[in-house]
Every structure is written in structure tokens, then in C-alpha cells.
Amino acid sequence: MGIFKNLKTLLFDSYVTVKNGNDDKVMQELYTKRMNTCTNCPLLLPTGNCSNCGCFVREKAKYVDESCPVNKW
């Protein structure tokens, strides 16, 4: 994915999160577990984006209403 597509994905995901009022964050322990899962996933790109959905993993993993596109969390 190009940098502009990644930026578009980040902006869109941020907009949807704010628009829907879904800004509740997970506890640190769950965030760490999600990040460990993603760090060991072959779909994680060197940029920190998921190659499946294009999200910025370290941001997406923070929110209660978010989930992994391949159901790993």
C-alpha cells in the first residue's frame, strides 16, 4: 500500500471512530496482547500497517470496538 492510501485509511478510520462516538480504549494489558499478536503476524508490514486492511495497527489496537480483520483479536 502506498503512503497516501495508508493516510486515507487512517483518516477514514479516525473519522468513523469519532463520528460513532467509539473512542473507548482498551486496558493496557489487552492493548499489549493485541500488539503482541500483530507483531507476530505475517500480515504486519514494516510500516506498522496491516496488509489485509491497511490500518495503523498501533492505533487500531487501542479501541474497544475495533477488531482484527482476520479474527486474531
C-alpha positions, 0 to 999 in steps of 0.5 A: 500500500502506498503512503497516501492510501495508508493516510486515507485509511487512517483518516477514514478510520479516525473519522468513523471512530469519532463520528460513532462516538467509539473512542473507548480504549482498551486496558493496557494489558489487552492493548499489549496482547493485541500488539503482541499478536500483530507483531507476530503476524505475517500480515504486519508490514514494516510500516506498522500497517496491516496488509489485509486492511491497511490500518495503523495497527498501533492505533487500531489496537487501542479501541474497544470496538475495533477488531482484527480483520482476520479474527486474531483479536 
